[in-house]
Amino acid sequence: MIFDMNLVIRYVRTQTLLPIRVVIPIVVVGELEALSLKNGWGY
């Protein structure tokens, strides 16, 4: 399963675990980093 930013945010907000076989593109990783820094969650 390939996750985009919306799916990752949904899993984080509902505090459920991601499925075992997940592909998170490097672009989504960068977006998550920017979002966490913007919201003051840390690196």
PDBQT receptor file of N, H, CA, C and O in Angstrom, charges set to zero:
ATOM      1  N   MET A   1       0.824  -1.159   0.000  1.00  0.00    +0.000 N 
ATOM      2  CA  MET A   1       0.000   0.000   0.000  1.00  0.00    +0.000 C 
ATOM      3  C   MET A   1       0.883   1.242   0.000  1.00  0.00    +0.000 C 
ATOM      4  O   MET A   1       1.832   1.317   0.780  1.00  0.00    +0.000 OA
ATOM      5  N   ILE A   2       0.594   2.201  -0.844  1.00  0.00    +0.000 N 
ATOM      6  H   ILE A   2      -0.177   2.140  -1.478  1.00  0.00    +0.000 HD
ATOM      7  CA  ILE A   2       1.356   3.450  -0.907  1.00  0.00    +0.000 C 
ATOM      8  C   ILE A   2       0.546   4.532  -0.211  1.00  0.00    +0.000 C 
ATOM      9  O   ILE A   2      -0.604   4.784  -0.571  1.00  0.00    +0.000 OA
ATOM     10  N   PHE A   3       1.142   5.165   0.777  1.00  0.00    +0.000 N 
ATOM     11  H   PHE A   3       2.076   4.960   1.069  1.00  0.00    +0.000 HD
ATOM     12  CA  PHE A   3       0.449   6.184   1.555  1.00  0.00    +0.000 C 
ATOM     13  C   PHE A   3       0.809   7.575   1.065  1.00  0.00    +0.000 C 
ATOM     14  O   PHE A   3       1.967   7.853   0.751  1.00  0.00    +0.000 OA
ATOM     15  N   ASP A   4      -0.189   8.448   1.001  1.00  0.00    +0.000 N 
ATOM     16  H   ASP A   4      -1.129   8.222   1.256  1.00  0.00    +0.000 HD
ATOM     17  CA  ASP A   4       0.082   9.850   0.748  1.00  0.00    +0.000 C 
ATOM     18  C   ASP A   4      -0.101  10.598   2.067  1.00  0.00    +0.000 C 
ATOM     19  O   ASP A   4      -0.412   9.995   3.094  1.00  0.00    +0.000 OA
ATOM     20  N   MET A   5       0.092  11.892   2.030  1.00  0.00    +0.000 N 
ATOM     21  H   MET A   5       0.345  12.383   1.196  1.00  0.00    +0.000 HD
ATOM     22  CA  MET A   5       0.075  12.698   3.247  1.00  0.00    +0.000 C 
ATOM     23  C   MET A   5      -1.263  12.592   3.985  1.00  0.00    +0.000 C 
ATOM     24  O   MET A   5      -1.280  12.508   5.213  1.00  0.00    +0.000 OA
ATOM     25  N   ASN A   6      -2.374  12.595   3.259  1.00  0.00    +0.000 N 
ATOM     26  H   ASN A   6      -2.359  12.664   2.261  1.00  0.00    +0.000 HD
ATOM     27  CA  ASN A   6      -3.689  12.548   3.905  1.00  0.00    +0.000 C 
ATOM     28  C   ASN A   6      -3.898  11.262   4.690  1.00  0.00    +0.000 C 
ATOM     29  O   ASN A   6      -4.455  11.291   5.788  1.00  0.00    +0.000 OA
ATOM     30  N   LEU A   7      -3.462  10.142   4.144  1.00  0.00    +0.000 N 
ATOM     31  H   LEU A   7      -3.010  10.118   3.252  1.00  0.00    +0.000 HD
ATOM     32  CA  LEU A   7      -3.629   8.868   4.855  1.00  0.00    +0.000 C 
ATOM     33  C   LEU A   7      -2.760   8.801   6.106  1.00  0.00    +0.000 C 
ATOM     34  O   LEU A   7      -3.196   8.288   7.136  1.00  0.00    +0.000 OA
ATOM     35  N   VAL A   8      -1.544   9.312   6.024  1.00  0.00    +0.000 N 
ATOM     36  H   VAL A   8      -1.190   9.729   5.187  1.00  0.00    +0.000 HD
ATOM     37  CA  VAL A   8      -0.664   9.301   7.196  1.00  0.00    +0.000 C 
ATOM     38  C   VAL A   8      -1.258  10.166   8.302  1.00  0.00    +0.000 C 
ATOM     39  O   VAL A   8      -1.261   9.770   9.467  1.00  0.00    +0.000 OA
ATOM     40  N   ILE A   9      -1.760  11.342   7.939  1.00  0.00    +0.000 N 
ATOM     41  H   ILE A   9      -1.757  11.663   6.992  1.00  0.00    +0.000 HD
ATOM     42  CA  ILE A   9      -2.363  12.233   8.937  1.00  0.00    +0.000 C 
ATOM     43  C   ILE A   9      -3.586  11.580   9.568  1.00  0.00    +0.000 C 
ATOM     44  O   ILE A   9      -3.799  11.711  10.774  1.00  0.00    +0.000 OA
ATOM     45  N   ARG A  10      -4.396  10.875   8.771  1.00  0.00    +0.000 N 
ATOM     46  H   ARG A  10      -4.223  10.768   7.792  1.00  0.00    +0.000 HD
ATOM     47  CA  ARG A  10      -5.573  10.200   9.312  1.00  0.00    +0.000 C 
ATOM     48  C   ARG A  10      -5.173   9.153  10.348  1.00  0.00    +0.000 C 
ATOM     49  O   ARG A  10      -5.798   9.056  11.404  1.00  0.00    +0.000 OA
ATOM     50  N   TYR A  11      -4.139   8.372  10.053  1.00  0.00    +0.000 N 
ATOM     51  H   TYR A  11      -3.632   8.451   9.195  1.00  0.00    +0.000 HD
ATOM     52  CA  TYR A  11      -3.687   7.353  11.001  1.00  0.00    +0.000 C 
ATOM     53  C   TYR A  11      -3.117   7.985  12.259  1.00  0.00    +0.000 C 
ATOM     54  O   TYR A  11      -3.311   7.462  13.356  1.00  0.00    +0.000 OA
ATOM     55  N   VAL A  12      -2.419   9.098  12.116  1.00  0.00    +0.000 N 
ATOM     56  H   VAL A  12      -2.261   9.523  11.225  1.00  0.00    +0.000 HD
ATOM     57  CA  VAL A  12      -1.849   9.773  13.291  1.00  0.00    +0.000 C 
ATOM     58  C   VAL A  12      -2.959  10.345  14.164  1.00  0.00    +0.000 C 
ATOM     59  O   VAL A  12      -2.915  10.212  15.387  1.00  0.00    +0.000 OA
ATOM     60  N   ARG A  13      -3.940  10.970  13.555  1.00  0.00    +0.000 N 
ATOM     61  H   ARG A  13      -3.976  11.077  12.561  1.00  0.00    +0.000 HD
ATOM     62  CA  ARG A  13      -5.034  11.583  14.326  1.00  0.00    +0.000 C 
ATOM     63  C   ARG A  13      -5.890  10.545  15.042  1.00  0.00    +0.000 C 
ATOM     64  O   ARG A  13      -6.350  10.793  16.157  1.00  0.00    +0.000 OA
ATOM     65  N   THR A  14      -6.110   9.399  14.426  1.00  0.00    +0.000 N 
ATOM     66  H   THR A  14      -5.736   9.198  13.521  1.00  0.00    +0.000 HD
ATOM     67  CA  THR A  14      -6.920   8.363  15.071  1.00  0.00    +0.000 C 
ATOM     68  C   THR A  14      -6.093   7.472  15.986  1.00  0.00    +0.000 C 
ATOM     69  O   THR A  14      -6.637   6.598  16.661  1.00  0.00    +0.000 OA
ATOM     70  N   GLN A  15      -4.780   7.690  16.013  1.00  0.00    +0.000 N 
ATOM     71  H   GLN A  15      -4.338   8.400  15.464  1.00  0.00    +0.000 HD
ATOM     72  CA  GLN A  15      -3.843   6.949  16.855  1.00  0.00    +0.000 C 
ATOM     73  C   GLN A  15      -3.935   5.446  16.639  1.00  0.00    +0.000 C 
ATOM     74  O   GLN A  15      -3.910   4.668  17.592  1.00  0.00    +0.000 OA
ATOM     75  N   THR A  16      -4.042   5.044  15.368  1.00  0.00    +0.000 N 
ATOM     76  H   THR A  16      -4.062   5.676  14.593  1.00  0.00    +0.000 HD
ATOM     77  CA  THR A  16      -4.032   3.630  15.028  1.00  0.00    +0.000 C 
ATOM     78  C   THR A  16      -2.698   3.294  14.366  1.00  0.00    +0.000 C 
ATOM     79  O   THR A  16      -2.024   4.171  13.826  1.00  0.00    +0.000 OA
ATOM     80  N   LEU A  17      -2.332   2.038  14.413  1.00  0.00    +0.000 N 
ATOM     81  H   LEU A  17      -2.880   1.325  14.851  1.00  0.00    +0.000 HD
ATOM     82  CA  LEU A  17      -1.074   1.602  13.823  1.00  0.00    +0.000 C 
ATOM     83  C   LEU A  17      -1.194   1.501  12.310  1.00  0.00    +0.000 C 
ATOM     84  O   LEU A  17      -2.252   1.167  11.776  1.00  0.00    +0.000 OA
ATOM     85  N   LEU A  18      -0.100   1.794  11.632  1.00  0.00    +0.000 N 
ATOM     86  H   LEU A  18       0.759   2.066  12.065  1.00  0.00    +0.000 HD
ATOM     87  CA  LEU A  18      -0.069   1.639  10.185  1.00  0.00    +0.000 C 
ATOM     88  C   LEU A  18      -0.034   0.159   9.838  1.00  0.00    +0.000 C 
ATOM     89  O   LEU A  18       0.477  -0.645  10.617  1.00  0.00    +0.000 OA
ATOM     90  N   PRO A  19      -0.569  -0.210   8.680  1.00  0.00    +0.000 N 
ATOM     91  CA  PRO A  19      -0.448  -1.609   8.255  1.00  0.00    +0.000 C 
ATOM     92  C   PRO A  19       1.024  -2.020   8.138  1.00  0.00    +0.000 C 
ATOM     93  O   PRO A  19       1.906  -1.169   8.029  1.00  0.00    +0.000 OA
ATOM     94  N   ILE A  20       1.273  -3.315   8.160  1.00  0.00    +0.000 N 
ATOM     95  H   ILE A  20       0.556  -4.006   8.249  1.00  0.00    +0.000 HD
ATOM     96  CA  ILE A  20       2.648  -3.818   8.159  1.00  0.00    +0.000 C 
ATOM     97  C   ILE A  20       3.381  -3.468   6.867  1.00  0.00    +0.000 C 
ATOM     98  O   ILE A  20       4.535  -3.042   6.913  1.00  0.00    +0.000 OA
ATOM     99  N   ARG A  21       2.743  -3.639   5.736  1.00  0.00    +0.000 N 
ATOM    100  H   ARG A  21       1.806  -3.985   5.699  1.00  0.00    +0.000 HD
ATOM    101  CA  ARG A  21       3.395  -3.372   4.448  1.00  0.00    +0.000 C 
ATOM    102  C   ARG A  21       2.933  -2.026   3.905  1.00  0.00    +0.000 C 
ATOM    103  O   ARG A  21       1.918  -1.935   3.215  1.00  0.00    +0.000 OA
ATOM    104  N   VAL A  22       3.693  -0.988   4.226  1.00  0.00    +0.000 N 
ATOM    105  H   VAL A  22       4.518  -1.063   4.786  1.00  0.00    +0.000 HD
ATOM    106  CA  VAL A  22       3.352   0.367   3.808  1.00  0.00    +0.000 C 
ATOM    107  C   VAL A  22       4.559   0.988   3.122  1.00  0.00    +0.000 C 
ATOM    108  O   VAL A  22       5.695   0.824   3.568  1.00  0.00    +0.000 OA
ATOM    109  N   VAL A  23       4.301   1.700   2.034  1.00  0.00    +0.000 N 
ATOM    110  H   VAL A  23       3.379   1.833   1.671  1.00  0.00    +0.000 HD
ATOM    111  CA  VAL A  23       5.340   2.471   1.358  1.00  0.00    +0.000 C 
ATOM    112  C   VAL A  23       4.996   3.943   1.551  1.00  0.00    +0.000 C 
ATOM    113  O   VAL A  23       3.918   4.396   1.168  1.00  0.00    +0.000 OA
ATOM    114  N   ILE A  24       5.929   4.686   2.153  1.00  0.00    +0.000 N 
ATOM    115  H   ILE A  24       6.806   4.318   2.464  1.00  0.00    +0.000 HD
ATOM    116  CA  ILE A  24       5.739   6.119   2.336  1.00  0.00    +0.000 C 
ATOM    117  C   ILE A  24       6.778   6.823   1.464  1.00  0.00    +0.000 C 
ATOM    118  O   ILE A  24       7.972   6.743   1.752  1.00  0.00    +0.000 OA
ATOM    119  N   PRO A  25       6.344   7.515   0.398  1.00  0.00    +0.000 N 
ATOM    120  CA  PRO A  25       7.282   8.183  -0.499  1.00  0.00    +0.000 C 
ATOM    121  C   PRO A  25       8.111   9.243   0.232  1.00  0.00    +0.000 C 
ATOM    122  O   PRO A  25       7.669   9.808   1.232  1.00  0.00    +0.000 OA
ATOM    123  N   ILE A  26       9.300   9.502  -0.272  1.00  0.00    +0.000 N 
ATOM    124  H   ILE A  26       9.660   9.043  -1.084  1.00  0.00    +0.000 HD
ATOM    125  CA  ILE A  26      10.208  10.459   0.356  1.00  0.00    +0.000 C 
ATOM    126  C   ILE A  26       9.609  11.852   0.384  1.00  0.00    +0.000 C 
ATOM    127  O   ILE A  26       9.923  12.633   1.283  1.00  0.00    +0.000 OA
ATOM    128  N   VAL A  27       8.767  12.182  -0.561  1.00  0.00    +0.000 N 
ATOM    129  H   VAL A  27       8.512  11.547  -1.290  1.00  0.00    +0.000 HD
ATOM    130  CA  VAL A  27       8.106  13.491  -0.572  1.00  0.00    +0.000 C 
ATOM    131  C   VAL A  27       7.195  13.625   0.643  1.00  0.00    +0.000 C 
ATOM    132  O   VAL A  27       7.132  14.692   1.254  1.00  0.00    +0.000 OA
ATOM    133  N   VAL A  28       6.493  12.556   0.995  1.00  0.00    +0.000 N 
ATOM    134  H   VAL A  28       6.545  11.689   0.498  1.00  0.00    +0.000 HD
ATOM    135  CA  VAL A  28       5.610  12.575   2.161  1.00  0.00    +0.000 C 
ATOM    136  C   VAL A  28       6.434  12.712   3.438  1.00  0.00    +0.000 C 
ATOM    137  O   VAL A  28       6.013  13.389   4.375  1.00  0.00    +0.000 OA
ATOM    138  N   VAL A  29       7.587  12.083   3.482  1.00  0.00    +0.000 N 
ATOM    139  H   VAL A  29       7.929  11.533   2.721  1.00  0.00    +0.000 HD
ATOM    140  CA  VAL A  29       8.468  12.211   4.649  1.00  0.00    +0.000 C 
ATOM    141  C   VAL A  29       8.874  13.669   4.831  1.00  0.00    +0.000 C 
ATOM    142  O   VAL A  29       8.872  14.180   5.951  1.00  0.00    +0.000 OA
ATOM    143  N   GLY A  30       9.222  14.337   3.739  1.00  0.00    +0.000 N 
ATOM    144  H   GLY A  30       9.224  13.922   2.829  1.00  0.00    +0.000 HD
ATOM    145  CA  GLY A  30       9.570  15.760   3.810  1.00  0.00    +0.000 C 
ATOM    146  C   GLY A  30       8.393  16.615   4.254  1.00  0.00    +0.000 C 
ATOM    147  O   GLY A  30       8.564  17.549   5.037  1.00  0.00    +0.000 OA
ATOM    148  N   GLU A  31       7.202  16.302   3.760  1.00  0.00    +0.000 N 
ATOM    149  H   GLU A  31       7.064  15.543   3.124  1.00  0.00    +0.000 HD
ATOM    150  CA  GLU A  31       6.009  17.044   4.168  1.00  0.00    +0.000 C 
ATOM    151  C   GLU A  31       5.718  16.843   5.652  1.00  0.00    +0.000 C 
ATOM    152  O   GLU A  31       5.340  17.788   6.345  1.00  0.00    +0.000 OA
ATOM    153  N   LEU A  32       5.891  15.618   6.140  1.00  0.00    +0.000 N 
ATOM    154  H   LEU A  32       6.198  14.851   5.577  1.00  0.00    +0.000 HD
ATOM    155  CA  LEU A  32       5.689  15.353   7.561  1.00  0.00    +0.000 C 
ATOM    156  C   LEU A  32       6.693  16.107   8.423  1.00  0.00    +0.000 C 
ATOM    157  O   LEU A  32       6.346  16.624   9.485  1.00  0.00    +0.000 OA
ATOM    158  N   GLU A  33       7.931  16.168   7.963  1.00  0.00    +0.000 N 
ATOM    159  H   GLU A  33       8.213  15.748   7.100  1.00  0.00    +0.000 HD
ATOM    160  CA  GLU A  33       8.957  16.906   8.704  1.00  0.00    +0.000 C 
ATOM    161  C   GLU A  33       8.605  18.384   8.771  1.00  0.00    +0.000 C 
ATOM    162  O   GLU A  33       8.701  18.999   9.833  1.00  0.00    +0.000 OA
ATOM    163  N   ALA A  34       8.197  18.961   7.637  1.00  0.00    +0.000 N 
ATOM    164  H   ALA A  34       8.120  18.461   6.774  1.00  0.00    +0.000 HD
ATOM    165  CA  ALA A  34       7.827  20.373   7.608  1.00  0.00    +0.000 C 
ATOM    166  C   ALA A  34       6.619  20.640   8.507  1.00  0.00    +0.000 C 
ATOM    167  O   ALA A  34       6.580  21.650   9.209  1.00  0.00    +0.000 OA
ATOM    168  N   LEU A  35       5.641  19.746   8.486  1.00  0.00    +0.000 N 
ATOM    169  H   LEU A  35       5.673  18.926   7.916  1.00  0.00    +0.000 HD
ATOM    170  CA  LEU A  35       4.452  19.905   9.317  1.00  0.00    +0.000 C 
ATOM    171  C   LEU A  35       4.800  19.828  10.796  1.00  0.00    +0.000 C 
ATOM    172  O   LEU A  35       4.292  20.614  11.596  1.00  0.00    +0.000 OA
ATOM    173  N   SER A  36       5.660  18.888  11.162  1.00  0.00    +0.000 N 
ATOM    174  H   SER A  36       6.073  18.250  10.512  1.00  0.00    +0.000 HD
ATOM    175  CA  SER A  36       6.024  18.750  12.572  1.00  0.00    +0.000 C 
ATOM    176  C   SER A  36       6.830  19.951  13.067  1.00  0.00    +0.000 C 
ATOM    177  O   SER A  36       6.650  20.388  14.204  1.00  0.00    +0.000 OA
ATOM    178  N   LEU A  37       7.708  20.484  12.232  1.00  0.00    +0.000 N 
ATOM    179  H   LEU A  37       7.854  20.130  11.308  1.00  0.00    +0.000 HD
ATOM    180  CA  LEU A  37       8.469  21.665  12.629  1.00  0.00    +0.000 C 
ATOM    181  C   LEU A  37       7.560  22.888  12.730  1.00  0.00    +0.000 C 
ATOM    182  O   LEU A  37       7.725  23.709  13.633  1.00  0.00    +0.000 OA
ATOM    183  N   LYS A  38       6.613  23.014  11.820  1.00  0.00    +0.000 N 
ATOM    184  H   LYS A  38       6.479  22.347  11.087  1.00  0.00    +0.000 HD
ATOM    185  CA  LYS A  38       5.671  24.136  11.821  1.00  0.00    +0.000 C 
ATOM    186  C   LYS A  38       4.792  24.128  13.072  1.00  0.00    +0.000 C 
ATOM    187  O   LYS A  38       4.487  25.183  13.629  1.00  0.00    +0.000 OA
ATOM    188  N   ASN A  39       4.388  22.941  13.509  1.00  0.00    +0.000 N 
ATOM    189  H   ASN A  39       4.635  22.084  13.056  1.00  0.00    +0.000 HD
ATOM    190  CA  ASN A  39       3.516  22.815  14.676  1.00  0.00    +0.000 C 
ATOM    191  C   ASN A  39       4.282  22.709  15.990  1.00  0.00    +0.000 C 
ATOM    192  O   ASN A  39       3.672  22.596  17.054  1.00  0.00    +0.000 OA
ATOM    193  N   GLY A  40       5.599  22.744  15.927  1.00  0.00    +0.000 N 
ATOM    194  H   GLY A  40       6.094  22.835  15.063  1.00  0.00    +0.000 HD
ATOM    195  CA  GLY A  40       6.401  22.716  17.146  1.00  0.00    +0.000 C 
ATOM    196  C   GLY A  40       6.490  21.368  17.809  1.00  0.00    +0.000 C 
ATOM    197  O   GLY A  40       6.687  21.281  19.021  1.00  0.00    +0.000 OA
ATOM    198  N   TRP A  41       6.345  20.291  17.015  1.00  0.00    +0.000 N 
ATOM    199  H   TRP A  41       6.185  20.362  16.031  1.00  0.00    +0.000 HD
ATOM    200  CA  TRP A  41       6.414  18.943  17.554  1.00  0.00    +0.000 C 
ATOM    201  C   TRP A  41       7.843  18.436  17.667  1.00  0.00    +0.000 C 
ATOM    202  O   TRP A  41       8.075  17.406  18.299  1.00  0.00    +0.000 OA
ATOM    203  N   GLY A  42       8.796  19.123  17.079  1.00  0.00    +0.000 N 
ATOM    204  H   GLY A  42       8.607  19.960  16.566  1.00  0.00    +0.000 HD
ATOM    205  CA  GLY A  42      10.182  18.691  17.087  1.00  0.00    +0.000 C 
ATOM    206  C   GLY A  42      10.561  18.036  15.775  1.00  0.00    +0.000 C 
ATOM    207  O   GLY A  42       9.726  17.858  14.888  1.00  0.00    +0.000 OA
ATOM    208  N   TYR A  43      11.816  17.683  15.664  1.00  0.00    +0.000 N 
ATOM    209  H   TYR A  43      12.494  17.827  16.384  1.00  0.00    +0.000 HD
ATOM    210  CA  TYR A  43      12.343  17.144  14.408  1.00  0.00    +0.000 C 
ATOM    211  C   TYR A  43      11.887  15.741  14.166  1.00  0.00    +0.000 C 
ATOM    212  O   TYR A  43      12.244  15.143  13.151  1.00  0.00    +0.000 OA
TER     213      TYR A  43
